[in-house]
Amino acid sequence: MSKISFANSNNGTITMAAVIEFPKGFDESRKYPTIVVSHPGGGVKEQASGLYAKKLAEQGFVAIAYDASYQGESTGEPRQLENPYVRTEDVSAVIDYLTGLPFVDADRIGAMGICAGAGYTANAAINDQRIKAVGTVSAVNIGSMFRNGWENNIKDTDAAPVIAMGDDARSKDAQGGSPEIFPLAPLREEDAPNEELRQAWEYYHTPRAEYPTAPGYMTARSLSQIIPYDAYNKAEAFLTQPLQIVAGSEAGSKWMSEDLFERAASTDKYFHVVEGSNHMQLYDGEAEVNEAISVLAPFFAKRLALTLTPEIEAAE
């Protein structure tokens, strides 16, 4: 594993922080298939995305997990901005960086993400055909989630006041006030409406997975960009790459994975359900993550021309 930083090609004032995981026996003189792994909203590379990157490297890939602009150890102000358009472009900025590395095969780059990072990955693949294969875990279309609720029971138009909340926060920021915050996961256990989202609180705010650079909230001004955003916009026309979706059978967010599967134009697409898993267990549950990797690794290996380790090859 190597900790790195590089200038964001979309905004040269921002320095991206990332970790690159290397396969066993890594040889810098060779070219490797490489996978970009994007973290959930509110997360950082030291959590779920880093875990998936490490496990993919164990199967022979080079894998990079990075902190989004304005978040984690990446730079940019205001801190904790969750602008979905920027986060989508971050995926392409990481690919820009990778194409300059001698050991990365630019024709064999895949991308995956967890939660909102999965939605951003899908959107990046729609825009950026350098991504040759796409994987998602517990996918969240962050615009749909904030418009329609965790369980898809709110009408789009009822979310209009939330845009106004973002506008108000932006005006206050412009006047020099302290940026207002908005939770991406419950900030207190008692705020969680169900067990699944209680686990989201637990993940970000207890020793289960808490990390100093992952506060679990965003700037309230981000709402203005998030509410109208559709991570799957034009997927029916331009998301043509091979697609592997992984979701838990008990995940309240599962409908967003189903929406992606239905809308994607790809004729090479698959939906794997991890029975008994909710949304959060696919972040760090040992059995759940291993099952996800047992599906994702063969999927990426076939599309990116990699020979897997015998254990994963046998599981396929």
C-alpha positions in Angstrom: 0.0 0.0 0.0 1.2 3.5 -0.9 -0.2 6.7 0.4 -0.1 9.4 -2.3 -1.4 12.9 -3.3 -1.8 14.6 -6.6 -3.3 17.7 -8.2 -7.0 17.3 -9.2 -7.0 17.8 -13.0 -10.4 19.4 -12.8 -9.4 22.0 -10.2 -5.7 22.6 -9.8 -6.1 24.3 -6.4 -7.2 20.9 -4.9 -4.8 18.2 -3.9 -6.3 14.7 -3.8 -5.3 12.2 -1.2 -5.4 8.5 -1.9 -4.0 5.1 -1.2 -2.9 2.7 -3.9 -3.1 -1.0 -3.0 -0.8 -3.3 -5.0 -1.1 -7.0 -5.7 1.3 -9.6 -4.3 4.5 -9.7 -6.3 3.9 -6.3 -7.8 6.4 -5.4 -10.5 6.4 -1.7 -11.6 7.8 -2.7 -15.0 4.5 -4.5 -15.8 1.1 -3.0 -16.6 -1.9 -3.9 -14.5 -5.6 -3.7 -14.6 -6.6 -1.0 -12.1 -9.8 -0.3 -10.3 -10.9 3.1 -8.8 -12.9 2.7 -5.6 -15.2 5.6 -4.5 -16.3 6.0 -0.9 -19.8 6.6 0.5 -21.2 10.1 1.2 -19.5 11.1 4.4 -16.9 8.4 4.3 -13.2 8.4 3.6 -10.6 6.1 2.1 -9.7 4.6 5.5 -13.2 3.0 5.7 -15.2 0.9 3.2 -13.5 2.0 0.0 -10.1 1.3 1.4 -11.3 -2.2 2.5 -12.6 -3.0 -0.9 -9.5 -1.7 -2.6 -7.3 -3.9 -0.4 -9.4 -7.0 -1.1 -9.3 -6.3 -4.8 -5.5 -6.0 -4.7 -5.4 -9.4 -3.0 -6.9 -10.7 -6.2 -4.3 -9.2 -8.5 -5.6 -5.8 -9.3 -4.0 -2.4 -8.6 -6.7 -0.5 -6.7 -6.9 3.1 -5.6 -9.2 4.5 -2.9 -9.3 8.3 -2.6 -10.8 11.0 -0.6 -13.3 13.2 -2.5 -12.5 16.9 -3.0 -13.3 19.0 0.1 -13.3 15.8 2.2 -10.9 13.6 4.2 -7.3 14.4 3.6 -8.0 15.9 0.2 -8.0 19.7 0.2 -10.6 22.3 -0.8 -12.9 24.8 0.9 -15.6 24.7 2.3 -14.8 21.5 4.1 -17.4 18.6 3.7 -18.9 20.0 0.6 -20.8 17.2 -1.1 -21.3 18.6 -4.6 -22.4 15.5 -6.6 -21.1 17.0 -9.9 -17.7 17.5 -8.3 -17.7 14.0 -6.9 -18.5 12.6 -10.3 -15.7 14.5 -11.8 -13.4 13.3 -9.1 -13.6 9.8 -10.5 -12.4 11.0 -13.8 -9.7 13.1 -12.2 -8.4 10.0 -10.5 -8.4 8.2 -13.9 -6.5 11.2 -15.3 -3.8 10.6 -12.7 -3.7 6.8 -13.2 -3.2 7.1 -17.0 0.2 8.8 -16.2 1.5 5.9 -14.1 3.7 3.5 -15.9 2.3 0.4 -14.2 -1.4 1.2 -15.0 -2.9 -0.2 -18.2 -5.0 2.7 -19.4 -7.1 0.3 -21.5 -8.0 -1.8 -18.5 -9.4 0.6 -15.9 -12.5 -0.3 -13.9 -14.4 1.6 -11.3 -16.6 0.7 -8.4 -18.1 2.5 -5.4 -20.1 2.0 -2.2 -23.4 3.8 -1.4 -23.3 7.3 -2.9 -19.8 6.5 -4.3 -21.5 3.8 -6.4 -23.9 6.3 -7.8 -21.1 8.7 -8.6 -19.2 5.9 -10.2 -22.2 5.1 -12.5 -22.5 8.7 -13.4 -18.8 8.9 -14.2 -19.0 5.9 -16.4 -21.9 7.5 -18.4 -19.6 10.5 -19.0 -16.2 8.7 -19.2 -15.8 5.7 -21.5 -12.3 5.2 -20.2 -14.0 3.2 -17.5 -14.3 -0.3 -19.0 -16.3 -2.0 -16.3 -18.5 -0.8 -13.4 -19.2 -2.3 -10.0 -21.6 -1.1 -7.3 -22.2 -2.1 -3.7 -25.2 -0.8 -1.8 -25.7 1.7 -4.6 -27.3 5.1 -3.7 -28.4 7.7 -6.2 -27.9 10.5 -3.8 -30.4 12.8 -5.6 -33.1 10.1 -5.5 -32.4 9.4 -1.8 -32.7 13.0 -0.8 -35.8 13.6 -3.0 -37.6 10.4 -2.4 -36.4 9.1 1.0 -34.5 6.0 2.0 -37.4 3.8 1.1 -38.7 5.7 -1.9 -41.9 7.0 -0.3 -41.7 10.7 -1.0 -42.7 12.5 -4.2 -40.1 14.6 -6.1 -42.0 17.8 -5.7 -42.3 17.5 -2.0 -38.5 17.9 -1.8 -38.6 21.5 -3.2 -38.3 23.0 0.3 -35.0 21.2 0.8 -33.6 23.0 -2.2 -34.6 26.2 -0.4 -32.7 25.0 2.7 -29.6 24.7 0.6 -30.1 28.1 -0.9 -30.5 29.7 2.5 -27.4 28.0 3.8 -25.4 29.2 0.8 -26.6 32.8 1.3 -25.4 32.6 5.0 -22.1 31.2 3.9 -21.7 34.0 1.5 -22.1 36.5 4.3 -19.2 35.0 6.2 -21.0 32.8 8.7 -19.9 29.4 9.8 -21.1 26.8 7.2 -24.2 25.0 8.3 -24.1 21.2 8.3 -26.6 18.6 7.3 -26.3 14.9 8.4 -25.4 12.2 5.8 -25.9 9.6 8.5 -27.7 10.1 11.9 -25.4 12.1 14.2 -27.0 10.6 17.3 -28.2 7.1 17.9 -31.6 8.4 18.9 -32.0 10.2 15.6 -32.0 6.9 13.6 -35.5 5.9 12.3 -34.7 2.2 12.0 -32.0 -0.4 12.8 -30.4 -0.1 9.4 -29.8 3.6 9.8 -28.9 3.1 13.5 -26.0 1.0 12.0 -25.1 4.0 9.9 -24.7 6.1 13.1 -22.7 3.3 14.6 -20.4 3.0 11.6 -19.5 6.7 11.6 -19.6 7.5 15.3 -18.4 4.5 17.3 -15.2 2.4 17.2 -16.9 0.1 14.6 -15.4 2.3 11.8 -15.2 5.9 13.0 -12.3 8.0 11.6 -11.2 11.6 12.5 -11.7 12.9 8.9 -15.1 11.3 8.5 -17.7 13.4 10.5 -20.7 11.9 8.8 -22.2 15.2 7.6 -22.0 17.6 4.7 -22.4 21.3 4.3 -26.1 22.3 4.1 -25.4 24.2 0.9 -24.8 20.9 -0.8 -28.5 20.3 -0.8 -29.0 22.8 -3.7 -26.9 20.6 -6.0 -28.1 17.2 -4.6 -31.8 17.5 -4.8 -32.0 17.9 -8.7 -29.1 15.5 -9.3 -29.7 12.2 -11.0 -26.7 9.9 -10.8 -28.2 7.7 -13.5 -29.1 10.5 -15.9 -29.0 9.1 -19.5 -27.9 5.6 -18.3 -30.4 4.2 -20.8 -28.3 5.6 -23.6 -24.7 5.9 -22.4 -24.1 3.4 -19.5 -23.0 0.7 -22.0 -20.1 -0.8 -20.0 -20.3 -4.2 -18.3 -22.1 -3.7 -15.0 -22.1 -5.7 -11.8 -24.5 -4.6 -9.0 -24.3 -6.0 -5.5 -27.1 -5.2 -2.9 -28.3 -6.6 0.3 -31.7 -8.4 0.4 -32.7 -6.4 3.5 -31.4 -3.0 2.4 -33.8 -0.1 2.4 -31.7 1.3 -0.4 -32.1 -1.8 -2.7 -34.6 0.0 -4.9 -31.8 2.3 -6.1 -29.7 -0.6 -7.2 -32.8 -2.0 -9.0 -33.3 1.4 -10.7 -29.8 1.4 -12.0 -30.1 -2.2 -13.3 -33.3 -1.3 -15.1 -32.0 1.9 -16.6 -28.5 0.9 -17.7 -28.1 0.4 -21.4 -25.5 -2.3 -20.9 -26.3 -5.7 -22.3 -23.6 -7.2 -20.0 -25.1 -6.5 -16.6 -25.7 -8.6 -13.5 -27.5 -8.1 -10.1 -26.2 -10.1 -7.1 -28.2 -10.1 -3.9 -26.5 -10.8 -0.6 -29.2 -12.6 1.3 -29.8 -11.4 4.8 -27.6 -8.3 4.4 -28.7 -4.7 4.9 -27.1 -1.6 3.4 -24.5 -1.1 6.1 -23.3 -4.7 6.5 -21.9 -4.5 3.0 -19.5 -1.8 4.2 -17.6 -3.9 6.7 -19.3 -7.2 7.6 -16.7 -9.9 7.0 -19.0 -12.4 5.4 -21.0 -9.8 3.4 -17.9 -8.0 2.0 -16.2 -11.4 1.2 -19.3 -12.4 -0.8 -19.4 -9.1 -2.6 -15.7 -9.5 -3.5 -16.3 -13.1 -4.7 -18.7 -11.6 -7.3 -16.9 -8.4 -8.1 -13.4 -9.9 -8.6 -14.4 -12.4 -11.3 -16.5 -9.8 -13.0 -13.7 -7.3 -13.2 -11.2 -10.0 -14.0 -13.1 -11.2 -17.1 -13.7 -7.7 -18.4 -10.2 -6.4 -17.6 -8.3 -9.5 -18.6 -6.8 -10.7 -15.3 -6.1 -14.2 -14.1 -7.5 -14.4 -10.6 -6.1 -16.1 -7.5 -7.2 -19.8 -7.4 -9.6 -19.2 -4.5 -11.7 -16.7 -6.3 -11.4 -18.6 -9.6 -12.9 -21.6 -7.9 -15.7 -19.6 -6.3 -16.7 -18.3 -9.7 
